Amino acid sequence: MPPKTRWKPDFDTLTVRNDTGTREVGEALQAGLAAGGIAREDIFVSTKLWNSNHRPERVEPAFAASLDRLRLNYLDLYLIHTPFAFQPGDEQDPRDQNGNVIYDHGVTLLDTWRAMESLVGRERDRTQPRATSRACGHGSTSRSC
């Protein structure tokens, strides 16, 4: 007889495209947890670091903002949304006068990864950072990615 596996509901959020939606997911999670019948440990929540937050000094504030929007104390998985950085700042999709994305060539994926790894083990973080890319499929959590 094969071993029983325990399925966990998976909530994958993307904070940049719809901040209101992420807040609504957080409110729904809190309502469900407060109603009982399900514990936080029984659900799997992941979100992603957006492209304009790849600079090491922006990683922790972006992570904390995601937790606040989701109204959670920890995430199960924190992903790098794409392996390239946009110009840092509050503009989520920075473009030049010709409509081209403005990339940040002053930060490497390794810089971002190290900043994400520094989050592991802190009180508000139980995550394992993982890089993902469109080649792995949008939002993939596969360990092979």
C-alpha positions in Angstrom: 0.0 0.0 0.0 1.5 3.4 -1.0 2.2 5.8 1.9 -0.5 8.4 2.5 0.4 11.9 1.4 -1.2 14.9 3.0 -2.4 17.5 0.5 -2.1 21.1 1.5 -4.1 23.9 -0.1 -1.6 26.1 -2.0 -2.0 29.9 -2.1 0.3 31.5 -4.6 0.1 35.3 -4.5 1.7 37.9 -6.7 1.8 41.2 -4.8 2.7 43.6 -7.6 0.0 43.1 -10.2 -2.9 43.3 -7.8 -2.1 44.7 -4.3 -5.8 44.8 -3.4 -6.1 41.1 -4.5 -3.2 40.1 -2.2 -4.8 42.0 0.7 -8.1 40.2 0.0 -6.3 36.8 0.0 -4.8 37.7 3.4 -8.2 38.7 4.7 -9.7 35.4 3.4 -6.9 33.4 5.0 -7.4 35.1 8.3 -11.1 34.6 8.2 -10.7 30.9 7.4 -8.1 30.4 10.1 -10.2 32.3 12.7 -13.3 30.1 11.8 -11.3 27.0 12.9 -11.1 23.7 11.2 -7.9 24.5 9.5 -4.5 25.5 11.0 -1.9 27.7 9.4 0.4 24.7 9.2 -2.2 23.0 7.0 -1.9 25.5 4.1 1.0 26.4 1.9 1.5 30.0 1.0 4.0 31.4 -1.5 4.6 34.7 -3.0 7.3 36.4 -5.2 9.8 39.1 -5.0 9.0 41.5 -7.8 11.5 42.7 -10.4 11.9 46.2 -9.1 13.0 44.8 -5.7 16.1 42.8 -6.6 18.6 45.2 -5.0 19.6 43.6 -1.6 18.4 46.6 0.4 14.9 46.2 -1.1 14.5 42.5 -0.5 13.7 42.5 3.2 11.2 45.5 3.0 9.5 43.8 0.1 9.3 40.5 2.0 7.9 42.3 5.1 5.3 44.2 3.0 4.2 40.9 1.5 3.7 39.4 4.9 1.8 42.5 6.0 -0.5 42.4 3.0 -1.2 38.7 3.5 -1.5 39.2 7.3 0.8 36.3 8.0 3.8 35.6 10.2 5.6 33.5 7.7 5.6 32.2 4.2 6.2 28.6 3.0 7.9 29.7 -0.2 9.4 33.0 -1.4 10.3 33.1 -5.1 12.3 35.4 -7.3 9.7 36.2 -9.9 12.1 36.5 -12.8 15.9 36.3 -13.0 16.3 39.8 -14.2 15.9 43.1 -12.3 14.0 46.2 -13.2 15.1 49.7 -12.3 14.6 49.8 -8.5 11.9 52.1 -7.1 8.2 52.4 -6.5 7.4 52.1 -10.2 6.4 48.5 -10.7 6.9 48.5 -14.5 9.5 51.1 -15.3 9.6 52.1 -18.9 11.6 54.7 -20.9 10.0 57.2 -23.3 9.9 54.5 -26.0 8.0 52.1 -23.9 11.0 49.8 -23.3 11.5 48.2 -19.8 14.3 49.8 -17.9 16.5 47.0 -16.5 18.8 47.3 -13.5 22.2 46.1 -14.7 23.8 47.1 -11.3 22.6 44.0 -9.4 23.1 40.3 -10.1 20.8 37.4 -9.4 23.4 36.2 -6.9 23.1 39.5 -5.0 19.3 39.1 -4.8 19.7 35.4 -3.8 22.1 36.2 -0.9 19.7 38.9 0.4 16.8 36.4 0.2 18.9 33.7 2.0 19.6 36.3 4.8 15.8 36.1 5.6 15.9 32.4 6.3 15.8 31.6 10.0 14.5 35.0 11.1 11.4 35.0 13.3 9.0 36.0 10.5 10.5 33.6 8.0 10.4 29.9 7.6 10.8 30.0 3.8 13.3 28.5 1.5 14.0 31.1 -1.3 13.8 29.7 -4.8 14.5 31.2 -8.1 11.9 30.8 -10.8 11.7 31.9 -14.3 9.4 31.8 -17.3 11.4 28.8 -18.6 10.2 26.9 -15.5 6.6 28.0 -16.0 5.1 31.1 -14.4 4.9 30.5 -10.7 6.5 27.1 -10.7 7.6 25.8 -7.4 9.4 22.8 -8.8 12.7 22.0 -7.1 14.2 21.5 -10.5 13.8 25.2 -11.2 
